[in-house]
Amino acid sequence: MSEKNNFNEYQEKTVLVTGGAGCVGSNLSEKLANLGAKKVIILDNLSSAYEWNIPKDDNIEFIKGDILDEAILKRVFKQRPSHVFHLAAHFANQNSVDNPEHDLMVNGIGILKVLQHAQLTGVERFVYSSSGCGVYGLDSKMPFEEPDISISLHTPYQVTKLLGELYTNYFNNLYKMPIVNARFFNVFGPGEVPGKYRNVIPNFFYWSMTNQALPITGDGSETRDWTFVGDIVNGLLAMGIEEEAIGEAINLGSGKDHQVIDMANKVNALTGNKEGIAYRARRDWDAKNKLLSSIDKAKDILDYEPSVSFDEGLKYTHNWFADNWDNIEESAEFDY
Ligand SMILES: NC(=O)c1ccc[n+]([C@@H]2O[C@H](COP(=O)([O-])OP(=O)(O)OC[C@H]3O[C@@H](n4cnc5c(N)ncnc54)[C@H](O)[C@@H]3O)[C@@H](O)[C@H]2O)c1
């Protein structure tokens, strides 16, 4: 990021991070505390996160609770956060196919409730974590540019991530709430604990570090725009400040894509895993061979510039796995 974004604006602010115990939220909360925010409130029900992963700082208050719980929301918004980063979500595609109603509750009713409280208390900025994998479809042009969304989607999660944008836009249109829709692309990095419904990179590190072959669902030539979590955090912080971002949807990606097979080989090389790759059938909903963001709009409005290369990001992730292995091994939940 350029000098323009030194994020001093967060000093003395009270900031709410819903889902702040998760991968993106824990990194964002830690950075906000380091920037000198007066108070960072983390609201998280720990449904897919762990207390050991929550950053510890005198300025961070962790409230264990559900975004669907009115009493909890009242308690949180009583502290009058100026900024809300709404990251709590039912995550992600396979989980939503298995549990579509719960997905709609959390990602639909949940965001509506948080927006209502934010509106009643007059927040200065509401940043919502939408999804590039969610809102763009097979009928969108590559690289994905912001206007080119699809309404032909493949999972309930994709539907409800888009629904979240429709709600934030509605609050912007009717109440002039200063919202920003951040469309993340395949986030990875320290802070994501592996598990049945988690992303491929933490799961590959887990299997690799337990000496298992890495299961590729497809032929491995599929590509993803993996984006380091620290870059996502910088993009989010800029969205909380820049006036021009208000009312906009903006991609946060790396602007580069990598093949799944290359990623798997890199993970096995970093961990010294000799078990190689195991090919499995592609998942029915997994229709996209390639995901690639255009980050021109983020560069233009936010001065966003991804600063961590894919290889560096994988090394940081591996280091985090090694440093936290006992907790990760105990927490990782898989069916097999
Ligand atoms: N990680 C990615 O690749 C990616 C890509 C696109 C969009 N996103 C979006 O970004 C956000 C953050 O992603 P992440 O990777 O940090 O996910 P995550 O699952 O690690 O974090 C979400 C957090 O929300 C919490 N949560 C879930 N339901 C809740 C509820 N009802 N009440 C309170 N807390 C609840 C979970 O415990 C978890 O800590 C999510 O909204 C996700 O949909 C992520």
PDBQT file of the ligand as one rigid body, heavy atoms in Angstrom, charges set to zero:
ROOT
HETATM    1  N1  LIG A 401     -11.577 -17.122   3.048  1.00  0.00    +0.000 N 
HETATM    2  C1  LIG A 401     -11.942 -16.902   1.787  1.00  0.00    +0.000 C 
HETATM    3  O1  LIG A 401     -11.327 -17.438   0.845  1.00  0.00    +0.000 OA
HETATM    4  C2  LIG A 401     -13.072 -15.981   1.478  1.00  0.00    +0.000 A 
HETATM    5  C3  LIG A 401     -13.352 -15.661   0.145  1.00  0.00    +0.000 A 
HETATM    6  C4  LIG A 401     -14.428 -14.822  -0.131  1.00  0.00    +0.000 A 
HETATM    7  C5  LIG A 401     -15.198 -14.313   0.899  1.00  0.00    +0.000 A 
HETATM    8  N2  LIG A 401     -14.911 -14.648   2.186  1.00  0.00    +0.000 N 
HETATM    9  C6  LIG A 401     -15.755 -14.096   3.250  1.00  0.00    +0.000 C 
HETATM   10  O2  LIG A 401     -14.921 -13.407   4.159  1.00  0.00    +0.000 OA
HETATM   11  C7  LIG A 401     -15.386 -13.559   5.484  1.00  0.00    +0.000 C 
HETATM   12  C8  LIG A 401     -14.280 -14.054   6.382  1.00  0.00    +0.000 C 
HETATM   13  O3  LIG A 401     -13.761 -15.259   5.837  1.00  0.00    +0.000 OA
HETATM   14  P1  LIG A 401     -12.829 -16.191   6.704  1.00  0.00    +0.000 P 
HETATM   15  O4  LIG A 401     -12.026 -17.005   5.786  1.00  0.00    +0.000 OA
HETATM   16  O5  LIG A 401     -12.165 -15.396   7.763  1.00  0.00    +0.000 OA
HETATM   17  O6  LIG A 401     -13.948 -17.136   7.329  1.00  0.00    +0.000 OA
HETATM   18  P2  LIG A 401     -13.988 -17.797   8.764  1.00  0.00    +0.000 P 
HETATM   19  O7  LIG A 401     -14.982 -18.909   8.692  1.00  0.00    +0.000 OA
HETATM   20  O8  LIG A 401     -12.610 -18.095   9.216  1.00  0.00    +0.000 OA
HETATM   21  O9  LIG A 401     -14.578 -16.622   9.662  1.00  0.00    +0.000 OA
HETATM   22  C9  LIG A 401     -15.941 -16.416   9.851  1.00  0.00    +0.000 C 
HETATM   23  C10 LIG A 401     -16.167 -16.328  11.330  1.00  0.00    +0.000 C 
HETATM   24  O10 LIG A 401     -17.561 -16.113  11.551  1.00  0.00    +0.000 OA
HETATM   25  C11 LIG A 401     -17.908 -16.822  12.715  1.00  0.00    +0.000 C 
HETATM   26  N3  LIG A 401     -19.359 -17.037  12.658  1.00  0.00    +0.000 N 
HETATM   27  C12 LIG A 401     -20.022 -17.896  11.847  1.00  0.00    +0.000 A 
HETATM   28  N4  LIG A 401     -21.347 -17.814  12.085  1.00  0.00    +0.000 NA
HETATM   29  C13 LIG A 401     -21.513 -16.872  13.050  1.00  0.00    +0.000 A 
HETATM   30  C14 LIG A 401     -22.642 -16.352  13.711  1.00  0.00    +0.000 A 
HETATM   31  N5  LIG A 401     -23.889 -16.795  13.436  1.00  0.00    +0.000 N 
HETATM   32  N6  LIG A 401     -22.459 -15.412  14.669  1.00  0.00    +0.000 NA
HETATM   33  C15 LIG A 401     -21.219 -14.982  14.976  1.00  0.00    +0.000 A 
HETATM   34  N7  LIG A 401     -20.095 -15.439  14.375  1.00  0.00    +0.000 NA
HETATM   35  C16 LIG A 401     -20.248 -16.383  13.423  1.00  0.00    +0.000 A 
HETATM   36  C17 LIG A 401     -17.098 -18.095  12.681  1.00  0.00    +0.000 C 
HETATM   37  O11 LIG A 401     -16.929 -18.697  13.951  1.00  0.00    +0.000 OA
HETATM   38  C18 LIG A 401     -15.780 -17.584  12.101  1.00  0.00    +0.000 C 
HETATM   39  O12 LIG A 401     -14.875 -17.222  13.118  1.00  0.00    +0.000 OA
HETATM   40  C19 LIG A 401     -16.602 -14.474   5.400  1.00  0.00    +0.000 C 
HETATM   41  O13 LIG A 401     -17.751 -13.672   5.383  1.00  0.00    +0.000 OA
HETATM   42  C20 LIG A 401     -16.449 -15.177   4.067  1.00  0.00    +0.000 C 
HETATM   43  O14 LIG A 401     -17.702 -15.524   3.507  1.00  0.00    +0.000 OA
HETATM   44  C21 LIG A 401     -13.859 -15.453   2.488  1.00  0.00    +0.000 A 
ENDROOT
TORSDOF 0
